[in-house]
Amino acid sequence: MNNILKLFSLLAIVAMMFTSCSPEDFSLGAKDVKTGDLVEGIAYKIEHDATNPNIVYLTSLMGNKYTPLWSHPQGRSQEQKVTLKMPFAGTYEVQFGVETAGGPVYGEKTTFTVDNMYAEFVSDEMWTLISGGAGQEKTWYLDLDAVGTSRFFKAPIYFFTKTYTWDNLHYATGESYIDGYTNENFVWDPTKAITPNLTDGAATWYWEADYAGNSWMCDKADFGTMTFNLKGGANLIADQDAYGLGKSTGTYMLNTEKHSITFSGAYPLHDTSRDADMKSATEFRILYLTKDAMQIIVDPTGVVYNYISKDYKDNWVPGEVVEPEPTLPDGWQTDISQTVTRSVKWVLSPETPFNWANLDGSLMNAGWTSADKYDSWTGFNASVASSYENFSLTLDSEDKSATYVGIDGATTEGTYTLDDKGYYTFTGISPNFVIGTSVTLKTSDTNQWRITKIEKDASGSIAGMWVGVRDAVKPEYMVYHLIPQLGTVTVDPLKAWKKAFVGKIFKPDVDCFVDWVGFPPEFSGGWTVADANFGGDNYTANSWVWAQDVRTVAESASLAFTLDGSDIKLTLTQKLSGADYTAAGKIAIDPDAAIINIGIPLVDYAGTAASWVGTTNDKSITGSVYDWYFVSHDGSTLANIDEKGFWLGRISANSSVGDEKDEVLLFHYVLAK
């Protein structure tokens, strides 16, 4: 649901951008080139290679002042010189144009002829995967049938930003980036879930919409077949006669370097509602291709059609689908039910009251980290929190009583049970109220909530939990963020931090030096101590960050924590460029955000392979370059700091400043022996 709303919001914004422009915004200069100027031999030339006439060169003669606009048998190009590798005999059309100050101008179409077939140009694996190889044919289906079954993908259609292009990594390995499923055994592997390559650094999104929850995309049907062959040429037979789109025979041409495909006389299988889009498309690009599955993106719509081979469809056997489930930490039942007493009062977070979650419990909108970060369509902002400030739910783990206080202040008594999978079942109470204008907090039809995520602070104490209701159709939960109210006893918020750090000396961990994770607050991903290879005696696996000279500096460095009055003081010592170096400064800690503000730069690896890792948080999203994240990574917390050490993180990549992704670089420090 949230993905659909995001999509509609994006389309609305784009529409407003265009409708709000004045006519002057689109004024163009004069066209200084006419159609009659763009003739072969004067504006451009077509030449066959002297040694291989199946190689054809298209060359602009207009100079660098004009951007060429080529339309040729292998697609569209804007290069000054285009090289076509034409495997088949035939007569082919070319149209040449240029971009002028007044807009594009095209000349008349012309043709060139290829006399013979050149088999080497169809030896690339792409030709074999699509058609079965020279002299062969291969039939494909849209991945949906008349009963609504998709076999390889989640749906016959996905929605992408149009700038997505071929993914070389997963083409080479035969793996699909889609959902992280491997092509070999169709088993979920989250380490394989990456996004495709992009043609530019523009903001991008993609939505792998599941058909079960988004059947509006097209009616379930048997869409027919498309058969590619290499029999005397590259031919395509698209038979959608039974579907109502007729049967057509034409040709296709692959550009194996740009991973694009062009069609003449026939089009790939598609649904009736997008027939016009398919026939007016300016470009078709192959995003993914194996012997079993293929994805073609239609430019400029960004619609991606998902296809499966006949062999895959004929041999597909429905397997047992094992759905992911939330993973809750060891001892979670004790954590959420026993604090100072066995009675815990839960309230709804004033900053992050709701979200949507995947079946594994991960939040679908990780960017909603405060009231001002929620999308406007949710109807939530900082002022809404006061409308539900009366709400509370007090759960007593000793007698299993439940006390519900509604937003109107009315109190209702009931009971509850909690099972091993994290399902609360309530009797006598049923929380239900609207948050803002568009989201309702409520239990399921069976009066249940499921715990999808447990939050702990740096000391290992419970800081909150997400509970939710599974959607009846989509594989997702509507979740609500509850935080515990533990009474009014005044506690030093830095007590646990001081206990963990003061009087101790820590050193960079030379066995597990660094790691990379996602943006706060999730800090998801990363390697583990066991398989990272960012430390120890292995100086070849990741020599770009871990080498002998890096280890030498790391072994020379230490962080000593002492008390300076009521403040914590940090003293750094290390060898810097071969000389002894010492710096000291006070640190300030935000225990709620788990951020340590360190007034000095940390260990400097200047002159080593890791010189680029940085000494401050120079891409900080908090506003201070001295803010470091205390990240509970690989099971580490303040409570076990002597055993597991601690991880400090700085922003190493930030899309808001032009980087391609958002990423946090972690440094691991362990207690000095």
PAPALUM-283936 format. One line per 5 residues: number of its first residue (from 1); their letters; for each residue x, y, z of C-alpha. Coordinates in nm, 3 decimals, always signed. Layout:
BEGIN
NUM	A	X,Y,Z; ...
//
This chain:
BEGIN
1	MNNIL	+0.000,+0.000,+0.000; +0.273,+0.248,+0.093; +0.454,+0.174,-0.232; +0.143,+0.253,-0.436; +0.096,+0.582,-0.253
6	KLFSL	+0.460,+0.669,-0.304; +0.425,+0.600,-0.675; +0.114,+0.816,-0.703; +0.282,+1.093,-0.502; +0.581,+1.087,-0.732
11	LAIVA	+0.360,+1.107,-1.042; +0.165,+1.393,-0.887; +0.484,+1.588,-0.815; +0.605,+1.539,-1.170; +0.268,+1.654,-1.303
16	MMFTS	+0.278,+1.968,-1.089; +0.629,+2.046,-1.206; +0.508,+2.053,-1.567; +0.177,+2.229,-1.510; +0.334,+2.502,-1.298
21	CSPED	+0.581,+2.610,-1.566; +0.499,+2.923,-1.762; +0.506,+2.920,-2.143; +0.832,+3.115,-2.133; +1.002,+2.818,-1.967
26	FSLGA	+0.977,+2.625,-2.291; +1.085,+2.892,-2.536; +1.337,+2.764,-2.788; +1.585,+2.924,-3.019; +1.573,+2.913,-3.396
31	KDVKT	+1.628,+2.593,-3.590; +1.942,+2.666,-3.789; +1.926,+2.331,-3.972; +1.652,+2.217,-4.211; +1.541,+1.867,-4.303
36	GDLVE	+1.681,+1.916,-4.653; +2.028,+1.982,-4.510; +2.050,+1.640,-4.347; +2.129,+1.424,-4.645; +2.374,+1.137,-4.679
41	GIAYK	+2.713,+1.240,-4.806; +2.676,+1.597,-4.681; +2.549,+1.578,-4.321; +2.653,+1.220,-4.255; +2.798,+0.916,-4.423
46	IEHDA	+2.738,+0.542,-4.414; +3.040,+0.320,-4.475; +3.106,-0.054,-4.471; +3.425,-0.178,-4.307; +3.690,-0.253,-4.569
51	TNPNI	+3.767,-0.600,-4.433; +3.426,-0.699,-4.295; +3.129,-0.544,-4.481; +2.895,-0.662,-4.202; +3.045,-0.384,-3.990
56	VYLTS	+2.879,-0.055,-4.081; +2.994,+0.290,-3.967; +2.753,+0.581,-3.930; +2.947,+0.908,-3.906; +2.815,+1.259,-3.850
61	LMGNK	+2.971,+1.531,-4.068; +2.802,+1.815,-3.878; +3.084,+1.870,-3.631; +3.077,+1.885,-3.252; +2.839,+2.183,-3.254
66	YTPLW	+2.549,+1.943,-3.311; +2.450,+1.636,-3.113; +2.367,+1.357,-3.360; +2.033,+1.179,-3.329; +2.062,+0.840,-3.497
71	SHPQG	+1.779,+0.591,-3.548; +1.924,+0.269,-3.684; +1.858,-0.108,-3.690; +2.009,-0.157,-3.346; +1.829,+0.125,-3.169
76	RSQEQ	+1.900,+0.493,-3.108; +2.236,+0.664,-3.052; +2.380,+1.012,-3.004; +2.746,+0.943,-3.075; +2.937,+1.123,-3.349
81	KVTLK	+3.031,+0.784,-3.491; +2.827,+0.468,-3.447; +2.952,+0.118,-3.522; +2.689,-0.139,-3.622; +2.768,-0.510,-3.631
86	MPFAG	+2.506,-0.653,-3.865; +2.494,-1.033,-3.864; +2.226,-1.083,-4.131; +2.187,-1.000,-4.497; +1.918,-0.745,-4.575
91	TYEVQ	+1.831,-0.384,-4.643; +1.818,-0.161,-4.336; +1.691,+0.190,-4.266; +1.880,+0.475,-4.105; +1.748,+0.817,-4.009
96	FGVET	+1.985,+1.096,-3.909; +1.898,+1.406,-3.713; +2.062,+1.673,-3.497; +1.970,+1.865,-3.185; +1.943,+2.238,-3.257
101	AGGPV	+1.863,+2.540,-3.042; +1.508,+2.513,-3.170; +1.474,+2.142,-3.105; +1.551,+1.821,-3.296; +1.552,+1.815,-3.675
106	YGEKT	+1.555,+1.490,-3.874; +1.643,+1.419,-4.233; +1.470,+1.172,-4.461; +1.526,+0.802,-4.404; +1.786,+0.625,-4.612
111	TFTVD	+1.896,+0.263,-4.644; +2.206,+0.048,-4.659; +2.242,-0.314,-4.767; +2.424,-0.609,-4.612; +2.482,-0.886,-4.865
116	NMYAE	+2.580,-1.186,-4.653; +2.535,-1.336,-4.307; +2.825,-1.318,-4.064; +2.771,-1.591,-3.802; +3.028,-1.462,-3.555
121	FVSDE	+2.805,-1.167,-3.475; +2.539,-1.400,-3.336; +2.782,-1.602,-3.126; +2.736,-1.384,-2.819; +2.560,-1.568,-2.538
126	MWTLI	+2.271,-1.321,-2.547; +2.163,-1.451,-2.888; +2.171,-1.808,-2.758; +1.980,-1.728,-2.441; +1.705,-1.549,-2.631
131	SGGAG	+1.668,-1.771,-2.938; +1.841,-2.100,-2.860; +2.130,-2.027,-3.099; +2.193,-2.030,-3.474; +1.932,-2.235,-3.659
136	QEKTW	+1.721,-2.269,-3.342; +1.413,-2.111,-3.188; +1.294,-2.043,-2.834; +0.947,-1.961,-2.702; +0.874,-1.724,-2.413
141	YLDLD	+0.569,-1.646,-2.199; +0.469,-1.347,-1.992; +0.503,-1.465,-1.631; +0.134,-1.491,-1.545; -0.137,-1.736,-1.646
146	AVGTS	-0.515,-1.747,-1.650; -0.537,-1.852,-1.284; -0.303,-1.575,-1.169; +0.015,-1.779,-1.114; +0.358,-1.622,-1.160
151	RFFKA	+0.635,-1.880,-1.160; +0.972,-1.702,-1.155; +0.892,-1.342,-1.068; +0.632,-1.204,-0.829; +0.428,-1.058,-1.114
156	PIYFF	+0.431,-1.016,-1.491; +0.506,-0.644,-1.461; +0.740,-0.437,-1.241; +0.776,-0.059,-1.229; +1.118,+0.105,-1.257
161	TKTYT	+1.274,+0.444,-1.310; +1.349,+0.439,-1.680; +1.725,+0.492,-1.623; +1.779,+0.138,-1.495; +2.003,-0.067,-1.724
166	WDNLH	+2.167,-0.406,-1.755; +2.311,-0.566,-1.443; +2.644,-0.716,-1.549; +2.715,-0.890,-1.218; +2.398,-1.094,-1.209
171	YATGE	+2.399,-1.168,-1.581; +2.745,-1.318,-1.542; +2.656,-1.528,-1.238; +2.310,-1.634,-1.352; +2.149,-1.473,-1.050
176	SYIDG	+1.861,-1.234,-1.039; +1.877,-0.916,-0.835; +1.501,-0.947,-0.796; +1.441,-1.019,-0.427; +1.778,-1.191,-0.398
181	YTNEN	+1.660,-1.523,-0.538; +1.924,-1.733,-0.710; +1.831,-1.868,-1.050; +1.971,-2.211,-0.973; +1.751,-2.314,-0.684
186	FVWDP	+1.516,-2.020,-0.628; +1.626,-1.987,-0.266; +1.624,-1.656,-0.086; +1.969,-1.513,-0.027; +1.960,-1.153,+0.100
191	TKAIT	+2.327,-1.100,+0.010; +2.228,-1.123,-0.357; +1.964,-0.852,-0.338; +2.117,-0.551,-0.511; +1.986,-0.296,-0.753
196	PNLTD	+2.073,-0.289,-1.124; +2.317,-0.047,-1.277; +2.210,+0.304,-1.370; +2.284,+0.520,-1.670; +2.320,+0.829,-1.454
201	GAATW	+2.323,+0.940,-1.094; +1.963,+1.055,-1.088; +1.730,+0.967,-0.804; +1.584,+0.626,-0.873; +1.328,+0.383,-0.746
206	YWEAD	+1.186,+0.050,-0.844; +0.887,-0.145,-0.729; +0.871,-0.522,-0.756; +0.496,-0.526,-0.721; +0.350,-0.865,-0.632
211	YAGNS	+0.052,-0.966,-0.842; -0.150,-1.100,-0.549; -0.164,-0.757,-0.390; -0.164,-0.550,-0.710; -0.383,-0.731,-0.961
216	WMCDK	-0.489,-0.391,-1.096; -0.172,-0.398,-1.310; -0.343,-0.631,-1.560; -0.612,-0.896,-1.572; -0.494,-1.252,-1.524
221	ADFGT	-0.487,-1.428,-1.859; -0.294,-1.648,-2.096; -0.113,-1.376,-2.291; +0.006,-1.598,-2.573; +0.361,-1.676,-2.687
226	MTFNL	+0.655,-1.507,-2.850; +0.909,-1.716,-3.036; +1.254,-1.586,-3.125; +1.454,-1.772,-3.389; +1.781,-1.751,-3.580
231	KGGAN	+1.675,-1.920,-3.901; +1.806,-1.718,-4.193; +1.769,-1.406,-3.981; +1.660,-1.285,-3.641; +1.285,-1.342,-3.654
236	LIADQ	+1.009,-1.293,-3.399; +0.661,-1.445,-3.404; +0.433,-1.288,-3.143; +0.108,-1.479,-3.113; -0.144,-1.298,-2.894
241	DAYGL	-0.439,-1.384,-3.114; -0.630,-1.560,-2.836; -0.562,-1.263,-2.605; -0.705,-1.016,-2.854; -0.386,-0.850,-2.978
246	GKSTG	-0.346,-1.058,-3.290; -0.054,-1.249,-3.438; +0.243,-1.075,-3.596; +0.569,-1.178,-3.758; +0.870,-0.952,-3.767
251	TYMLN	+1.237,-0.924,-3.688; +1.449,-0.823,-3.393; +1.804,-0.703,-3.351; +2.028,-0.721,-3.043; +2.296,-0.476,-2.946
256	TEKHS	+2.503,-0.705,-2.724; +2.725,-0.424,-2.603; +2.443,-0.194,-2.491; +2.212,-0.485,-2.405; +1.928,-0.333,-2.600
261	ITFSG	+1.686,-0.491,-2.844; +1.488,-0.344,-3.134; +1.179,-0.481,-3.306; +1.031,-0.444,-3.652; +0.690,-0.576,-3.749
266	AYPLH	+0.621,-0.746,-3.415; +0.636,-0.651,-3.048; +0.702,-0.850,-2.731; +0.410,-0.996,-2.533; +0.222,-0.732,-2.337
271	DTSRD	-0.115,-0.650,-2.186; -0.392,-0.473,-2.375; -0.397,-0.162,-2.153; -0.038,-0.080,-2.250; -0.058,-0.168,-2.618
276	ADMKS	-0.014,+0.196,-2.723; +0.287,+0.240,-2.492; +0.451,-0.069,-2.636; +0.404,+0.045,-2.997; +0.524,+0.401,-2.931
281	ATEFR	+0.825,+0.302,-2.721; +1.153,+0.476,-2.805; +1.376,+0.200,-2.672; +1.372,-0.151,-2.529; +1.650,-0.259,-2.291
286	ILYLT	+1.712,-0.602,-2.146; +1.762,-0.576,-1.770; +1.803,-0.943,-1.693; +1.851,-1.257,-1.900; +1.919,-1.622,-1.826
291	KDAMQ	+1.806,-1.942,-1.995; +1.492,-1.932,-1.779; +1.391,-1.568,-1.741; +1.414,-1.232,-1.913; +1.316,-0.874,-1.827
296	IIVDP	+1.264,-0.601,-2.086; +1.214,-0.237,-1.983; +1.001,-0.017,-2.208; +1.135,+0.336,-2.240; +1.007,+0.595,-2.157
301	TGVVY	+0.733,+0.441,-1.940; +0.969,+0.244,-1.713; +0.735,-0.056,-1.723; +0.931,-0.381,-1.703; +0.784,-0.699,-1.853
306	NYISK	+0.889,-1.026,-1.693; +0.913,-1.333,-1.917; +0.985,-1.700,-1.862; +1.099,-1.959,-2.114; +0.875,-2.241,-2.233
311	DYKDN	+1.114,-2.496,-2.089; +1.100,-2.330,-1.748; +0.721,-2.306,-1.754; +0.676,-2.668,-1.867; +0.907,-2.803,-1.598
316	WVPGE	+0.808,-2.574,-1.313; +0.686,-2.754,-1.004; +0.521,-2.550,-0.729; +0.731,-2.576,-0.418; +0.655,-2.503,-0.060
321	VVEPE	+0.690,-2.132,-0.004; +0.862,-2.060,+0.324; +0.778,-1.707,+0.422; +1.028,-1.502,+0.618; +0.932,-1.417,+0.975
326	PTLPD	+1.043,-1.154,+1.223; +1.355,-1.253,+1.416; +1.338,-1.144,+1.779; +1.647,-1.137,+2.003; +1.719,-1.408,+2.257
331	GWQTD	+1.536,-1.347,+2.583; +1.292,-1.105,+2.427; +0.996,-1.226,+2.634; +1.175,-1.146,+2.957; +1.303,-0.816,+2.819
336	ISQTV	+0.960,-0.677,+2.732; +0.777,-0.801,+3.042; +1.025,-0.754,+3.327; +1.193,-0.423,+3.395; +1.189,-0.275,+3.745
341	TRSVK	+0.851,-0.439,+3.794; +0.649,-0.692,+3.598; +0.404,-0.423,+3.488; +0.507,-0.220,+3.183; +0.318,+0.080,+3.052
346	WVLSP	+0.348,+0.123,+2.675; +0.268,+0.442,+2.484; +0.270,+0.526,+2.114; +0.587,+0.699,+1.994; +0.531,+1.072,+1.934
351	ETPFN	+0.801,+1.073,+1.664; +0.757,+0.747,+1.474; +0.413,+0.605,+1.557; +0.355,+0.384,+1.252; +0.512,+0.232,+0.944
356	WANLD	+0.480,-0.068,+0.717; +0.704,-0.373,+0.760; +0.813,-0.662,+0.543; +0.740,-1.014,+0.661; +1.085,-1.034,+0.818
361	GSLMN	+1.002,-0.732,+1.034; +1.225,-0.482,+0.851; +1.064,-0.142,+0.810; +0.960,-0.056,+0.457; +1.005,+0.318,+0.511
366	AGWTS	+1.337,+0.336,+0.691; +1.359,+0.709,+0.629; +1.069,+0.787,+0.864; +1.296,+0.853,+1.161; +1.112,+1.154,+1.302
371	ADKYD	+0.781,+1.334,+1.264; +0.919,+1.574,+1.003; +1.045,+1.287,+0.785; +0.704,+1.130,+0.721; +0.561,+1.169,+0.371
376	SWTGF	+0.280,+1.424,+0.350; +0.029,+1.169,+0.221; +0.041,+0.990,+0.560; -0.126,+1.287,+0.729; +0.126,+1.266,+1.014
381	NASVA	+0.339,+1.548,+1.149; +0.465,+1.669,+1.487; +0.133,+1.829,+1.581; -0.055,+1.500,+1.552; +0.120,+1.338,+1.850
386	SSYEN	-0.085,+1.544,+2.100; -0.404,+1.381,+1.969; -0.306,+1.042,+2.109; -0.101,+1.143,+2.414; -0.364,+0.994,+2.647
391	FSLTL	-0.325,+0.648,+2.496; -0.144,+0.382,+2.695; -0.144,+0.005,+2.726; -0.023,-0.140,+3.055; +0.063,-0.511,+3.048
396	DSEDK	+0.133,-0.706,+3.367; +0.329,-1.022,+3.296; +0.252,-1.169,+3.638; -0.127,-1.190,+3.616; -0.156,-1.124,+3.237
401	SATYV	-0.383,-0.826,+3.297; -0.411,-0.549,+3.038; -0.522,-0.191,+3.099; -0.610,+0.012,+2.791; -0.648,+0.390,+2.813
406	GIDGA	-0.801,+0.534,+2.497; -0.726,+0.872,+2.341; -1.037,+1.006,+2.515; -0.897,+0.900,+2.854; -1.146,+0.617,+2.904
411	TTEGT	-1.000,+0.308,+3.076; -1.082,-0.052,+2.986; -0.957,-0.360,+3.170; -0.882,-0.693,+3.005; -0.631,-0.974,+2.976
416	YTLDD	-0.376,-1.093,+2.724; -0.162,-1.388,+2.622; +0.175,-1.383,+2.446; +0.300,-1.685,+2.251; +0.648,-1.792,+2.144
421	KGYYT	+0.616,-1.627,+1.803; +0.539,-1.286,+1.950; +0.160,-1.282,+1.905; -0.035,-1.082,+2.161; -0.399,-1.196,+2.188
426	FTGIS	-0.626,-0.961,+2.382; -0.952,-1.027,+2.562; -1.175,-0.750,+2.690; -0.980,-0.468,+2.523; -0.936,-0.373,+2.159
431	PNFVI	-0.722,-0.063,+2.093; -0.861,+0.133,+1.799; -0.814,+0.498,+1.701; -0.706,+0.713,+1.408; -0.353,+0.856,+1.396
436	GTSVT	-0.380,+1.187,+1.217; -0.604,+1.153,+0.913; -0.514,+0.837,+0.725; -0.384,+0.561,+0.952; -0.582,+0.364,+1.209
441	LKTSD	-0.419,+0.189,+1.502; -0.610,-0.133,+1.558; -0.574,-0.503,+1.629; -0.647,-0.781,+1.379; -0.984,-0.946,+1.321
446	TNQWR	-0.880,-1.201,+1.585; -0.783,-0.917,+1.824; -0.410,-0.981,+1.790; -0.086,-0.792,+1.743; +0.237,-0.952,+1.638
451	ITKIE	+0.572,-0.822,+1.759; +0.776,-0.758,+1.444; +1.077,-0.588,+1.596; +1.239,-0.528,+1.936; +1.451,-0.217,+1.992
456	KDASG	+1.727,-0.193,+2.248; +1.938,+0.102,+2.350; +2.316,+0.096,+2.369; +2.305,-0.050,+2.718; +2.094,-0.344,+2.601
461	SIAGM	+1.773,-0.222,+2.766; +1.439,-0.229,+2.583; +1.378,+0.103,+2.409; +1.069,+0.007,+2.213; +0.890,-0.254,+2.010
466	WVGVR	+0.698,-0.261,+1.683; +0.370,-0.450,+1.683; +0.145,-0.496,+1.388; -0.129,-0.654,+1.187; -0.059,-0.852,+0.871
471	DAVKP	-0.227,-0.735,+0.553; -0.494,-0.975,+0.429; -0.351,-0.980,+0.076; -0.004,-0.828,+0.059; +0.306,-0.978,+0.222
476	EYMVY	+0.345,-0.696,+0.473; +0.242,-0.570,+0.817; +0.090,-0.242,+0.926; +0.301,-0.172,+1.236; +0.285,+0.059,+1.537
481	HLIPQ	+0.576,+0.179,+1.748; +0.531,+0.133,+2.124; +0.781,+0.266,+2.376; +0.793,+0.175,+2.747; +0.728,+0.420,+3.029
486	LGTVT	+0.921,+0.295,+3.329; +0.816,+0.538,+3.598; +0.938,+0.875,+3.723; +1.258,+0.774,+3.903; +1.540,+1.009,+3.802
491	VDPLK	+1.830,+0.814,+3.657; +2.163,+0.941,+3.529; +2.127,+0.878,+3.155; +2.505,+0.842,+3.123; +2.550,+0.597,+3.407
496	AWKKA	+2.570,+0.294,+3.179; +2.804,+0.475,+2.940; +3.042,+0.577,+3.215; +3.044,+0.226,+3.354; +3.128,+0.088,+3.010
501	FVGKI	+3.406,+0.333,+2.916; +3.563,+0.516,+3.208; +3.893,+0.378,+3.337; +3.948,+0.162,+3.028; +4.174,+0.169,+2.725
506	FKPDV	+4.059,+0.043,+2.387; +4.257,-0.029,+2.072; +4.162,-0.074,+1.706; +4.075,-0.439,+1.647; +4.342,-0.581,+1.416
511	DCFVD	+4.142,-0.901,+1.371; +3.827,-0.724,+1.246; +3.925,-0.371,+1.156; +3.620,-0.225,+0.977; +3.276,-0.305,+0.843
516	WVGFP	+3.007,-0.129,+0.637; +2.635,-0.104,+0.717; +2.329,+0.091,+0.606; +2.212,+0.430,+0.729; +2.078,+0.497,+1.080
521	PEFSG	+1.870,+0.400,+1.258; +1.871,+0.049,+1.107; +2.248,+0.004,+1.050; +2.152,-0.310,+0.861; +2.381,-0.543,+0.669
526	GWTVA	+2.755,-0.572,+0.702; +2.985,-0.866,+0.727; +3.067,-1.064,+1.042; +3.387,-1.110,+1.235; +3.420,-1.460,+1.092
531	DANFG	+3.409,-1.379,+0.721; +3.504,-1.013,+0.688; +3.874,-1.055,+0.594; +3.929,-0.697,+0.708; +4.194,-0.790,+0.957
536	GDNYT	+4.438,-1.054,+1.070; +4.730,-1.173,+0.859; +4.540,-1.170,+0.529; +4.675,-0.865,+0.347; +4.557,-0.964,-0.003
541	ANSWV	+4.180,-1.016,+0.020; +4.109,-0.646,+0.088; +4.444,-0.475,+0.039; +4.267,-0.150,-0.048; +4.184,-0.105,+0.322
546	WAQDV	+4.377,-0.368,+0.517; +4.754,-0.399,+0.477; +5.063,-0.436,+0.694; +5.114,-0.059,+0.716; +4.750,-0.018,+0.831
551	RTVAE	+4.804,-0.280,+1.099; +5.119,-0.106,+1.219; +4.929,+0.220,+1.279; +4.636,+0.035,+1.437; +4.863,-0.146,+1.681
556	SASLA	+5.021,+0.186,+1.783; +4.687,+0.352,+1.859; +4.476,+0.356,+2.174; +4.172,+0.537,+2.314; +4.183,+0.599,+2.690
561	FTLDG	+3.864,+0.708,+2.869; +3.884,+0.893,+3.202; +3.660,+1.116,+3.412; +3.716,+1.492,+3.408; +3.481,+1.611,+3.679
566	SDIKL	+3.143,+1.480,+3.564; +3.254,+1.465,+3.201; +3.418,+1.181,+3.011; +3.757,+1.260,+2.861; +3.912,+1.077,+2.569
571	TLTQK	+4.288,+1.064,+2.507; +4.412,+0.937,+2.171; +4.770,+0.817,+2.126; +4.919,+0.676,+1.807; +5.213,+0.679,+1.570
576	LSGAD	+5.143,+0.941,+1.304; +5.386,+0.942,+1.013; +5.628,+0.754,+1.235; +5.615,+1.004,+1.522; +5.434,+0.986,+1.856
581	YTAAG	+5.105,+1.174,+1.853; +4.866,+1.254,+2.139; +4.534,+1.442,+2.143; +4.268,+1.476,+2.411; +3.918,+1.613,+2.436
586	KIAID	+3.590,+1.584,+2.621; +3.311,+1.377,+2.474; +2.938,+1.441,+2.485; +2.692,+1.153,+2.456; +2.335,+1.154,+2.333
591	PDAAI	+2.214,+0.827,+2.490; +1.880,+0.829,+2.306; +2.037,+0.855,+1.961; +2.350,+0.659,+2.065; +2.574,+0.934,+1.924
596	INIGI	+2.912,+1.016,+2.075; +3.043,+1.364,+2.001; +3.421,+1.344,+2.013; +3.597,+1.679,+2.007; +3.909,+1.549,+1.834
601	PLVDY	+3.976,+1.357,+1.512; +4.021,+0.985,+1.570; +4.296,+0.749,+1.452; +4.472,+0.885,+1.143; +4.590,+0.628,+0.889
606	AGTAA	+4.775,+0.881,+0.673; +5.034,+0.724,+0.445; +4.875,+0.378,+0.455; +4.636,+0.184,+0.233; +4.356,+0.305,+0.465
611	SWVGT	+4.446,+0.673,+0.446; +4.107,+0.744,+0.288; +3.890,+0.607,+0.572; +3.871,+0.944,+0.748; +3.923,+1.073,+1.100
616	TNDKS	+3.596,+1.264,+1.141; +3.235,+1.228,+1.029; +3.283,+1.474,+0.743; +2.961,+1.368,+0.566; +2.761,+1.382,+0.887
621	ITGSV	+2.383,+1.404,+0.865; +2.358,+1.537,+1.223; +2.539,+1.865,+1.158; +2.865,+1.791,+1.340; +3.175,+1.627,+1.193
626	YDWYF	+3.262,+1.503,+1.543; +2.944,+1.299,+1.582; +3.015,+0.925,+1.576; +2.749,+0.656,+1.589; +2.776,+0.395,+1.862
631	VSHDG	+2.647,+0.095,+1.668; +2.535,-0.227,+1.835; +2.684,-0.447,+1.564; +2.763,-0.820,+1.570; +2.589,-0.851,+1.906
636	STLAN	+2.788,-0.578,+2.084; +2.628,-0.347,+2.344; +2.746,-0.133,+2.633; +2.673,-0.426,+2.862; +2.924,-0.660,+2.693
641	IDEKG	+3.179,-0.400,+2.583; +3.464,-0.572,+2.769; +3.399,-0.890,+2.576; +3.289,-0.768,+2.231; +3.432,-0.417,+2.218
646	FWLGR	+3.240,-0.143,+2.041; +3.183,-0.010,+1.689; +3.205,+0.360,+1.600; +3.051,+0.469,+1.270; +3.092,+0.762,+1.035
651	ISANS	+2.898,+0.839,+0.717; +3.115,+0.717,+0.430; +2.861,+0.767,+0.150; +2.568,+1.007,+0.148; +2.333,+1.036,-0.150
656	SVGDE	+2.225,+1.384,-0.038; +2.574,+1.515,-0.123; +2.598,+1.335,-0.455; +2.715,+0.985,-0.361; +2.554,+0.686,-0.529
661	KDEVL	+2.436,+0.531,-0.201; +2.396,+0.579,+0.174; +2.649,+0.391,+0.385; +2.813,+0.395,+0.728; +3.175,+0.288,+0.781
666	LFHYV	+3.230,+0.118,+1.118; +3.556,+0.097,+1.312; +3.592,-0.178,+1.571; +3.768,-0.110,+1.902; +3.843,-0.376,+2.162
671	LAK	+3.961,-0.364,+2.520; +4.338,-0.340,+2.547; +4.493,-0.647,+2.707
//
